[in-house]
Amino acid sequence: MQVHQRFPLPPSEYGKLTKDTTGIRVRCEPEGMKTSTTDKIEGAAHEAKGKVKEVAGKVIGNPNLQAQGTTEKLAGKVQRKVGDVKKVFGK
């Protein structure tokens, strides 16, 4: 399953599309997928992107990038947990 796409895709194929802060298109609520699954996938993607930013910030000595990565990683964990809770309640 592909989560990120750098090229424009027809909305009929992927459902509603949104752009995050990096300009990468992220699929939101594709047809047939529950919102809990979408939250888990998007949360995992944000965690990974946050980890990359955090490590890059450490390597180049940029504390702002490192903090931004830590924040995004934490937000991804929260979003993934929201998906877990939604799954428990059947949403």
C-alpha positions in Angstrom: 0.0 0.0 0.0 1.4 3.3 -1.0 0.9 6.2 1.5 2.8 9.1 -0.1 2.8 10.2 -3.7 4.9 13.1 -5.1 2.9 13.4 -8.3 -0.7 14.6 -8.6 -3.2 11.8 -8.7 -6.8 11.9 -9.8 -9.1 12.2 -6.8 -11.4 9.4 -8.2 -8.5 7.0 -7.7 -7.4 8.0 -4.2 -10.3 9.8 -2.6 -9.8 13.1 -0.9 -6.2 14.3 -1.0 -4.5 16.8 1.3 -1.0 18.3 1.4 1.1 18.3 4.5 3.8 20.9 5.3 6.4 19.3 3.0 4.1 19.4 0.0 3.8 15.6 -0.2 0.3 14.5 -1.0 -1.2 12.3 1.7 -4.3 10.1 1.1 -7.1 10.8 3.5 -10.1 8.6 3.8 -9.7 6.5 0.6 -12.8 4.6 -0.5 -13.4 1.5 1.4 -10.8 2.2 4.2 -12.0 2.8 7.7 -10.9 6.0 9.4 -9.1 4.0 12.1 -6.9 2.4 9.5 -6.3 5.8 7.8 -5.2 7.3 11.1 -2.9 4.4 11.8 -1.2 4.7 8.4 -0.9 8.5 8.5 0.4 8.3 12.1 3.1 5.9 11.1 4.1 8.1 8.2 4.4 11.1 10.4 6.4 9.1 12.9 8.8 8.1 10.2 9.1 11.6 8.8 9.6 13.0 12.3 12.4 10.5 13.0 14.2 11.5 9.8 13.9 15.2 10.7 15.1 14.4 14.2 18.2 12.5 13.0 19.0 15.1 10.3 18.8 17.8 13.0 21.2 16.0 15.2 23.6 15.3 12.3 23.8 18.8 11.0 23.6 20.4 14.4 20.2 22.2 13.9 18.3 22.1 17.1 15.2 23.6 15.5 15.0 20.8 12.9 15.6 18.3 15.7 12.8 19.7 17.8 10.5 19.8 14.8 11.2 16.2 14.1 10.6 15.2 17.8 7.2 17.1 17.7 6.1 15.5 14.4 7.2 12.0 15.7 5.1 12.5 18.8 2.1 13.8 16.8 2.4 10.7 14.7 2.3 8.4 17.7 -0.8 10.2 19.0 -2.5 9.9 15.6 -1.7 6.2 15.5 -3.1 5.7 19.0 -6.3 7.6 17.9 -6.6 5.0 15.1 -6.2 2.2 17.7 -9.0 3.7 19.9 -11.3 4.2 16.8 -10.7 0.5 15.9 -11.8 -0.6 19.4 -15.0 1.5 19.1 -15.6 0.3 15.6 -15.2 3.6 13.7 
